């Protein structure tokens, strides 16, 4: 019959073993997570380079393509006022804006729907932003949120119309629109993210009125879910 000392020694050894295994598991999990994060950032960088190459002519007109400073897996395409303007208090895209979208959207879609990238992209969100002004007899925040939402929806709808007209096919026989529409959504941000002039500290209303295309690469968890469900 084993003595109490022997039993205590076995219990301690078992506890030490389980503790060691737990530490190893945590270390492996951290390494896997870091590798997945790095892979996501590498994918983002590859897409960034391709977008800058494909959208060069638009960047010369003021369009900006940059990493999202708030998201290591995000990219931002900023369309400044002058290329995609809306009339005051209206959500209909004027002819000048449609003229901009006609060459811009197919170029953007060709990059994000390319077989090198499309499985790694989680979403493309069209964000509408307004300045802080609004009708004096209405709640400005509510008004601007609704206005920016309708404007972003108008851009999404027009983008799909343009891609439907192009009817560009991918090597697997599907249209670019088939892939693009699965990634695309609209979001109105109202005046929640105003642009502030660094010199004066005041709102820059011209820069605040803008449209942003926000591209996000899949996270580790999203990649696992996609692999399981596909």
C-alpha positions as CSV (number, residue, x, y, z in Angstrom):
1,X,0.0,0.0,0.0
2,X,1.4,3.4,-1.0
3,X,2.3,5.8,1.7
4,X,0.8,9.2,2.0
5,X,4.1,10.7,1.1
6,X,4.2,8.7,-2.2
7,X,0.7,9.7,-3.0
8,X,1.5,13.4,-2.3
9,X,4.6,13.2,-4.6
10,X,2.6,11.7,-7.4
11,X,-0.1,14.4,-7.0
12,X,2.6,17.1,-7.1
13,X,4.2,15.6,-10.2
14,X,0.9,15.4,-12.0
15,X,0.1,19.0,-11.1
16,X,3.5,20.1,-12.4
17,X,3.0,18.2,-15.6
18,X,-0.4,19.7,-16.2
19,X,1.0,23.2,-15.4
20,X,3.8,22.6,-18.0
21,X,1.4,21.4,-20.6
22,X,-0.9,24.5,-20.0
23,X,2.1,26.8,-20.4
24,X,3.2,25.1,-23.6
25,X,-0.4,25.3,-25.0
26,X,-0.6,29.0,-24.2
27,X,2.8,29.7,-25.8
28,X,1.7,27.7,-29.0
29,X,-1.6,29.6,-29.1
30,X,0.3,33.0,-28.8
31,X,2.7,32.0,-31.6
32,X,-0.2,30.9,-33.8
33,X,-2.1,34.1,-33.2
34,X,0.9,36.2,-33.9
35,X,1.7,34.3,-37.1
36,X,-2.0,34.7,-38.2
37,X,-1.9,38.4,-37.4
38,X,1.3,38.9,-39.4
39,X,-0.2,36.9,-42.3
40,X,-3.2,39.3,-42.2
41,X,-1.0,42.3,-42.2
42,X,1.1,40.9,-45.0
43,X,-2.1,40.4,-47.0
44,X,-3.2,43.9,-46.3
45,X,0.2,45.3,-47.5
46,X,-0.1,43.3,-50.8
47,X,-3.6,44.6,-51.4
48,X,-2.4,48.1,-50.6
49,X,0.4,47.9,-53.2
50,X,-2.0,46.6,-55.8
51,X,-4.6,49.2,-55.1
52,X,-2.0,52.0,-55.3
53,X,-0.9,50.7,-58.7
54,X,-4.4,50.2,-60.1
55,X,-5.8,53.5,-58.7
56,X,-2.7,55.7,-59.6
57,X,-4.7,58.1,-61.8
58,X,-7.3,58.7,-59.1
59,X,-4.6,59.3,-56.5
60,X,-3.3,62.1,-58.7
61,X,-6.8,63.6,-58.4
62,X,-6.7,63.5,-54.6
63,X,-7.9,60.0,-53.7
64,X,-5.9,58.6,-50.8
65,X,-5.2,54.9,-50.3
66,X,-3.7,54.2,-46.8
67,X,-3.5,51.6,-44.0
68,X,-6.2,52.2,-41.4
69,X,-4.4,53.7,-38.3
70,X,-7.1,52.2,-36.0
71,X,-7.1,48.7,-37.5
72,X,-4.0,46.5,-38.3
73,X,-6.2,44.6,-40.8
74,X,-7.9,47.6,-42.4
75,X,-7.3,49.8,-45.5
76,X,-8.9,53.2,-46.2
77,X,-9.7,54.7,-49.6
78,X,-10.6,58.3,-49.1
79,X,-12.5,60.1,-51.8
80,X,-12.2,63.9,-51.2
81,X,-14.9,66.5,-52.0
82,X,-14.7,67.5,-55.6
83,X,-14.8,64.0,-57.0
84,X,-18.0,62.6,-55.4
85,X,-20.0,65.7,-54.4
86,X,-23.6,65.7,-53.2
87,X,-25.9,68.7,-53.4
88,X,-26.8,70.3,-50.1
89,X,-29.2,68.1,-48.1
90,X,-29.6,65.6,-51.0
91,X,-28.5,62.0,-51.4
92,X,-28.7,61.7,-55.2
93,X,-25.3,61.3,-56.8
94,X,-24.8,64.2,-59.3
95,X,-23.5,63.5,-62.9
96,X,-20.0,64.5,-61.9
97,X,-20.0,61.9,-59.2
98,X,-21.3,59.2,-61.5
99,X,-18.5,60.1,-64.0
100,X,-16.0,59.5,-61.2
101,X,-17.5,56.1,-60.1
102,X,-17.7,54.7,-63.7
103,X,-13.9,54.2,-64.1
104,X,-13.2,54.0,-60.3
105,X,-15.4,51.1,-59.2
106,X,-14.4,48.6,-61.9
107,X,-10.7,49.2,-61.0
108,X,-11.4,48.8,-57.3
109,X,-13.5,45.6,-57.9
110,X,-10.8,44.1,-60.1
111,X,-8.3,44.2,-57.3
112,X,-10.4,43.1,-54.4
113,X,-12.1,40.3,-56.5
114,X,-8.9,39.0,-57.8
115,X,-8.4,35.3,-56.9
116,X,-5.2,36.3,-55.0
117,X,-7.2,38.4,-52.5
118,X,-10.9,37.8,-52.5
119,X,-10.9,34.9,-50.0
120,X,-8.8,37.0,-47.6
121,X,-11.1,40.1,-47.6
122,X,-13.9,40.1,-45.1
123,X,-15.7,43.3,-46.0
124,X,-15.8,46.5,-48.1
125,X,-17.8,49.2,-46.3
126,X,-18.8,52.5,-48.1
127,X,-18.9,55.1,-45.3
128,X,-20.6,58.4,-45.8
129,X,-19.5,61.4,-43.6
130,X,-21.0,64.8,-43.2
131,X,-19.9,68.1,-41.6
132,X,-21.6,69.3,-38.4
133,X,-24.1,71.6,-40.1
134,X,-27.8,70.9,-40.5
135,X,-31.3,72.4,-40.5
136,X,-31.9,74.6,-37.4
137,X,-35.3,73.1,-36.7
138,X,-34.0,69.5,-36.6
139,X,-31.7,67.4,-34.5
140,X,-28.5,67.7,-36.4
141,X,-27.0,64.4,-35.3
142,X,-30.0,62.5,-36.4
143,X,-30.4,64.4,-39.6
144,X,-26.7,64.0,-40.6
145,X,-26.7,60.3,-39.7
146,X,-29.7,59.7,-42.0
147,X,-28.3,61.8,-44.8
148,X,-24.9,60.1,-44.7
149,X,-26.6,56.7,-44.7
150,X,-28.7,57.5,-47.8
151,X,-25.6,58.9,-49.5
152,X,-23.5,55.8,-48.8
153,X,-26.4,53.6,-50.0
154,X,-26.6,55.6,-53.2
155,X,-22.9,55.0,-53.8
156,X,-23.4,51.2,-53.2
157,X,-26.4,51.1,-55.6
158,X,-24.6,53.0,-58.3
159,X,-21.5,50.8,-57.9
160,X,-23.6,47.7,-58.6
161,X,-25.2,49.3,-61.6
162,X,-21.8,50.1,-63.0
163,X,-20.5,46.5,-62.5
164,X,-23.7,45.1,-63.9
165,X,-23.1,47.1,-67.1
166,X,-19.5,46.0,-67.3
167,X,-20.3,42.3,-66.9
168,X,-16.6,41.5,-66.4
169,X,-15.9,37.8,-65.9
170,X,-13.4,36.2,-63.7
171,X,-11.4,33.1,-64.8
172,X,-13.9,30.8,-63.1
173,X,-16.8,32.2,-65.2
174,X,-18.4,34.3,-62.5
175,X,-18.8,38.0,-62.8
176,X,-16.8,40.5,-60.8
177,X,-20.1,41.8,-59.4
178,X,-20.9,38.3,-58.0
179,X,-17.8,38.5,-55.7
180,X,-18.0,42.3,-55.0
181,X,-21.6,42.3,-53.8
182,X,-20.8,39.7,-51.1
183,X,-18.2,42.0,-49.6
184,X,-20.0,45.3,-50.0
185,X,-22.1,47.2,-47.5
186,X,-23.0,50.8,-46.6
187,X,-22.7,52.8,-43.4
188,X,-23.6,56.3,-42.5
189,X,-21.3,57.9,-40.0
190,X,-23.0,61.3,-40.0
191,X,-20.8,63.9,-38.3
192,X,-19.3,61.5,-35.8
193,X,-15.8,61.7,-37.3
194,X,-15.2,65.3,-38.2
195,X,-11.9,66.5,-39.7
196,X,-10.3,69.1,-37.5
197,X,-7.8,71.7,-38.8
198,X,-4.6,71.2,-36.9
199,X,-3.7,74.9,-37.1
200,X,-7.0,76.5,-36.0
201,X,-8.5,73.6,-34.0
202,X,-11.7,74.2,-35.8
203,X,-13.7,71.8,-38.0
204,X,-12.7,71.6,-41.7
205,X,-16.2,71.3,-43.2
206,X,-14.9,70.6,-46.7
207,X,-12.8,67.7,-45.6
208,X,-15.5,66.4,-43.2
209,X,-17.8,65.9,-46.2
210,X,-16.3,62.8,-47.6
211,X,-16.9,59.2,-48.7
212,X,-14.5,56.4,-47.5
213,X,-14.2,52.9,-48.8
214,X,-13.1,50.8,-45.9
215,X,-11.5,47.4,-46.7
216,X,-10.9,44.8,-44.0
217,X,-8.8,41.6,-44.2
218,X,-10.2,38.5,-42.5
219,X,-9.1,37.9,-38.9
220,X,-7.8,34.5,-37.7
221,X,-11.3,33.7,-36.3
222,X,-13.0,34.6,-39.5
223,X,-10.6,32.5,-41.6
224,X,-11.3,29.5,-39.4
225,X,-15.1,29.9,-39.8
226,X,-14.8,30.4,-43.5
227,X,-12.7,27.2,-43.9
228,X,-15.2,25.2,-41.8
229,X,-18.3,26.5,-43.7
230,X,-16.9,26.5,-47.2
